Amino acid sequence: MSQELQRIVPSGSYQIEETIAVNETTHKFYREVEVRSEFSRYCQWYYDTAKSNREELKKMRGELNIFHWFRRRS
């Protein structure tokens, strides 16, 4: 049983600590990449929505405003 365990777990405690540290660093790196990608997608969505809203506002300002006639007469 001990020979099987030695094949699974590295023999020195330094190697175990190093392996765990590398694993944690890798996990943190991939999580950071995921967070940044998600933020980038959100920013792109925000810029696209803002552009669409600006275009819609410009279009609305060019349309005839019939409510202005009612407010002016009152």
C-alpha positions as CSV (number, residue, x, y, z in Angstrom):
1,M,0.0,0.0,0.0
2,S,2.8,2.4,0.8
3,Q,4.4,1.9,-2.6
4,E,1.2,2.8,-4.3
5,L,0.8,5.9,-2.2
6,Q,4.3,7.0,-3.1
7,R,3.4,6.9,-6.7
8,I,0.4,9.1,-6.2
9,V,1.9,11.6,-3.8
10,P,5.4,13.1,-4.3
11,S,7.8,11.9,-1.6
12,G,9.0,15.2,-0.2
13,S,6.8,17.7,1.6
14,Y,8.5,20.5,-0.3
15,Q,7.3,18.9,-3.6
16,I,3.7,18.7,-2.2
17,E,3.7,22.4,-1.1
18,E,5.1,23.4,-4.5
19,T,2.5,21.4,-6.4
20,I,-0.3,22.9,-4.3
21,A,1.1,26.4,-4.8
22,V,1.3,25.9,-8.6
23,N,-2.2,24.5,-8.6
24,E,-3.5,27.5,-6.7
25,T,-1.7,30.0,-9.0
26,T,-3.0,28.3,-12.1
27,H,-6.6,28.4,-10.6
28,K,-6.2,32.1,-9.8
29,F,-4.8,32.9,-13.2
30,Y,-7.7,31.2,-15.1
31,R,-10.3,32.9,-12.7
32,E,-8.7,36.3,-13.5
33,V,-8.8,35.6,-17.2
34,E,-12.5,34.6,-16.9
35,V,-13.3,37.8,-14.9
36,R,-11.5,40.0,-17.4
37,S,-13.3,38.4,-20.3
38,E,-16.6,38.8,-18.7
39,F,-15.9,42.5,-17.9
40,S,-14.8,43.0,-21.6
41,R,-18.0,41.5,-22.8
42,Y,-20.0,43.7,-20.5
43,C,-18.1,46.8,-21.7
44,Q,-18.7,45.9,-25.3
45,W,-22.5,45.5,-24.6
46,Y,-22.5,48.8,-22.7
47,Y,-20.8,50.7,-25.6
48,D,-23.1,49.1,-28.2
49,T,-26.2,50.0,-26.1
50,A,-25.1,53.5,-25.6
51,K,-24.4,53.9,-29.3
52,S,-27.9,52.6,-30.1
53,N,-29.5,54.9,-27.6
54,R,-27.6,57.9,-29.0
55,E,-28.8,57.0,-32.5
56,E,-32.4,56.6,-31.3
57,L,-32.3,59.9,-29.5
58,K,-31.0,61.7,-32.6
59,K,-33.8,60.1,-34.6
60,M,-36.4,61.1,-32.1
61,R,-35.2,64.7,-32.0
62,G,-35.7,64.9,-35.8
63,E,-39.3,63.7,-35.6
64,L,-42.3,66.0,-35.4
65,N,-43.3,66.7,-31.8
66,I,-47.1,67.0,-31.7
67,F,-47.2,67.3,-28.0
68,H,-45.3,70.6,-28.3
69,W,-48.4,72.1,-30.0
70,F,-50.7,71.1,-27.1
71,R,-48.4,72.6,-24.5
72,R,-47.9,75.8,-26.4
73,R,-51.7,76.5,-26.7
74,S,-52.4,76.0,-23.0
